[in-house]
Amino acid sequence: MAPYTVKWGILATGGIAQTFSKDLLADPSARGTDDVRHEIVAAASSSSAERAAQFLKDVGAGADAKAYGSYAELVVDPNVDIIYVATPHSHHFQNAMLALEVGNKHVLCEKAFTVTAAQARKLVETARQRNLFLMEAVWTRYFPLSVQVRSLVQSGAIGTVYRVVADNSFNNNKDHTATSDLTFPDDNRMVNLDLAGGALLDLGIYSLTWLFQILYHLQPEAETDKEAPKVVAAINKYARTGSDESTTVVLQFPGHHSQGIGMTSLRVATDVGSAQKSSPAILIQGSDGEIQIMGPAFKPLAYRVVKKSDDTSESEVPWVDTPIPEDKREGVMWKGHGMFWEADEAARCLRDGKKESATLPLSESIVIMETMEEALRQGGVVYPEVITTDVYDKNSPLNTGKA
Ligand SMILES: NC(=O)c1ccc[n+]([C@@H]2O[C@H](COP(=O)([O-])OP(=O)(O)OC[C@H]3O[C@@H](n4cnc5c(N)ncnc54)[C@H](OP(=O)(O)O)[C@@H]3O)[C@@H](O)[C@H]2O)c1
C-alpha cells in the first residue's frame, strides 16, 4: 500500500525549523518507516517571503513549495494539512491559535507548548471544538530509546519505581567568576523575558519529560484519573535579565509513593565534555535496581539496567546502545536529527483520524505547563502580559511579526 502522505506548512524559519524540516524530508525507509511520508508544501517567515523562499531552498523542499511573507497567509493555504509552529515559546499560543482558528489547520507546536497553563488549556479547548489534531512537539518521547525504557519500566525490570532524577544543563558562562555574564546577548531567546527566555521552559522541559513520562504517564490509572504532582522549586535568576538560569524542580506524587527531581542550568553542564567521564543524565530508580541513561536528555542514545543483585565489581554492567538496528544507524542518527519520529507519530494520528497523540496526551501537556508555571511562580519569574495573555488576537504583534 502507498504510504500516507502529510503536507506540512512550516511556520517560522529559525534553527529548529531548519532541523525539523530536513528531518521531514529524510528518506523514511532509512529509519524503517514505510507507512507514512512527509512533504513540505509551504513555509512562512514573519520577516519576508524571500526569507521563506531561501529557507525552502536550504532544506531541500520541492520547487513548487510556496513561500509566504506572513504567518496569516500560510495558515490559509488550502494545500497544507498541518502547521509546524517553530517560533520562540513566547509566540506559540498566538501562532497556534492563528493556525487553528483562522486556518482550521492541524498543529504540531514546538516545546515549551505555551508560556502559561491557561494558554495550553485554551489551545486544547479550541482544537477539540474544531475537531483538529494538536500535539506538543516533544521529540524525545518518540525516540526508540524512550519507547524501550518506558516498556522496560512497565514490564517491572527494576521493580516499583520510586524516584527519577534528570538533568539537562549546559555551561554557558562567559568566564569562571561567580558573577560572570552568560554567553548570550540579553536579547537572545534563551535569556530574554520578552521571548519567554530562561532555562526551565527551554531546557528544563526535557528533564521534566523524563519525570513525567515515567512517574506520571506510566501511572496505572486512566488518563483522567492520573495524579498530578505537588511542586517545589528552587530558582536562581540571571541578574542581567531576570530569567531563570539554574532551576531545580522537585515533584511529589504521594499517592504513588514517588518523587522526581528535574534539574536544568545555564551555568554547569550535564556533560562535562567526555562521554566516559560524565555521569548519566537520567536515573530511574526502582525497588529492584535502576536504569541509567546517558545524556543529552533530549536525545538519549545509550542506557543500562543495573539490577540490585548485580555484582559490578566482577563484571561491568554493559551499556545498551540505542535500539536502532546497527545497519540503520548511519542513515537514521547521523544523517538526520531524530525529529522524524515525532513527525511520523503526527502523520499516523492524522491518517487514523486521531486528534491527539497517546504518547503525549494533551491533558499531560497541560499538567506539565501547570508544573512549570508553578515552579516559575515560586521562583518569582515574571513574563510580560503580551506573551502570557490567553486572549487570542489574530492581529497580535506575535502573529504579525512586529514583536
Ligand atoms: N525540539 C528541539 O529540539 C528544539 C530545539 C531548539 C529549539 N526548540 C524550540 O523551537 C522554538 C524556536 O527555537 P529556535 O532555536 O528555532 O529559535 P530561532 O532560531 O531564534 O528561530 C525562531 C524563529 O521564530 C521567528 N520569530 C518570530 N518572531 C520572532 C521574534 N520576535 N524573535 C525571534 N524569532 C522570531 C523567526 O522566524 P521568521 O523570521 O521566519 O518568522 C525566527 O527565525 C522554541 O520554542 C524552542 O524551545 C526546540
The ligand as a MOL file (V3000), in Angstrom:
LIG
                    3D

  0  0  0     0  0            999 V3000
M  V30 BEGIN CTAB
M  V30 COUNTS 48 52 0 0 0
M  V30 BEGIN ATOM
M  V30 1 N 12.7810 20.2760 19.7700 0
M  V30 2 C 14.0110 20.7560 19.8740 0
M  V30 3 O 14.9910 20.0420 19.9430 0
M  V30 4 C 14.2040 22.2270 19.8910 0
M  V30 5 C 15.4880 22.7350 19.7320 0
M  V30 6 C 15.6290 24.1170 19.6800 0
M  V30 7 C 14.5140 24.9130 19.8480 0
M  V30 8 N 13.2790 24.3690 20.0420 0 CHG=1
M  V30 9 C 12.0920 25.2140 20.2340 0
M  V30 10 O 11.7770 25.8050 18.9810 0
M  V30 11 C 11.3840 27.1460 19.1540 0
M  V30 12 C 12.2530 28.0270 18.2710 0
M  V30 13 O 13.6150 27.8700 18.6280 0
M  V30 14 P 14.8040 28.1810 17.6040 0
M  V30 15 O 16.0450 27.7260 18.2530 0
M  V30 16 O 14.4640 27.6750 16.2590 0 CHG=-1
M  V30 17 O 14.7750 29.7690 17.6190 0
M  V30 18 P 15.3530 30.7530 16.4910 0
M  V30 19 O 16.4670 30.1130 15.7730 0
M  V30 20 O 15.5710 32.0370 17.1700 0
M  V30 21 O 14.1480 30.8840 15.4580 0
M  V30 22 C 12.8980 31.3890 15.8270 0
M  V30 23 C 12.1890 31.8930 14.5940 0
M  V30 24 O 10.9310 32.4120 15.0060 0
M  V30 25 C 10.5710 33.5320 14.2220 0
M  V30 26 N 10.2540 34.6940 15.0520 0
M  V30 27 C 9.1160 35.4010 15.0020 0
M  V30 28 N 9.1450 36.4150 15.8500 0
M  V30 29 C 10.3270 36.3810 16.4600 0
M  V30 30 C 10.9520 37.2120 17.4320 0
M  V30 31 N 10.3390 38.2730 17.9620 0
M  V30 32 N 12.2030 36.9000 17.8180 0
M  V30 33 C 12.8300 35.8150 17.3290 0
M  V30 34 N 12.2830 34.9960 16.3890 0
M  V30 35 C 11.0470 35.2860 15.9570 0
M  V30 36 C 11.7470 33.8270 13.2990 0
M  V30 37 O 11.4190 33.2630 12.0350 0
M  V30 38 P 10.7910 34.1700 10.8600 0
M  V30 39 O 11.5680 35.4610 10.8400 0
M  V30 40 O 10.9830 33.3570 9.6930 0
M  V30 41 O 9.3460 34.3930 11.2000 0
M  V30 42 C 12.9020 33.0410 13.8980 0
M  V30 43 O 13.7890 32.5990 12.9330 0
M  V30 44 C 11.4850 27.4360 20.6560 0
M  V30 45 O 10.2140 27.3450 21.2370 0
M  V30 46 C 12.3740 26.3490 21.1900 0
M  V30 47 O 12.0730 25.9550 22.5040 0
M  V30 48 C 13.1080 23.0480 20.0430 0
M  V30 END ATOM
M  V30 BEGIN BOND
M  V30 1 1 1 2
M  V30 2 2 2 3
M  V30 3 1 2 4
M  V30 4 1 4 5
M  V30 5 2 4 48
M  V30 6 2 5 6
M  V30 7 1 6 7
M  V30 8 2 7 8
M  V30 9 1 8 9
M  V30 10 1 8 48
M  V30 11 1 9 10
M  V30 12 1 9 46
M  V30 13 1 10 11
M  V30 14 1 11 12
M  V30 15 1 11 44
M  V30 16 1 12 13
M  V30 17 1 13 14
M  V30 18 2 14 15
M  V30 19 1 14 16
M  V30 20 1 14 17
M  V30 21 1 17 18
M  V30 22 2 18 19
M  V30 23 1 18 20
M  V30 24 1 18 21
M  V30 25 1 21 22
M  V30 26 1 22 23
M  V30 27 1 23 24
M  V30 28 1 23 42
M  V30 29 1 24 25
M  V30 30 1 25 26
M  V30 31 1 25 36
M  V30 32 1 26 27
M  V30 33 1 26 35
M  V30 34 2 27 28
M  V30 35 1 28 29
M  V30 36 1 29 30
M  V30 37 2 29 35
M  V30 38 1 30 31
M  V30 39 2 30 32
M  V30 40 1 32 33
M  V30 41 2 33 34
M  V30 42 1 34 35
M  V30 43 1 36 37
M  V30 44 1 36 42
M  V30 45 1 37 38
M  V30 46 2 38 39
M  V30 47 1 38 40
M  V30 48 1 38 41
M  V30 49 1 42 43
M  V30 50 1 44 45
M  V30 51 1 44 46
M  V30 52 1 46 47
M  V30 END BOND
M  V30 END CTAB
M  END
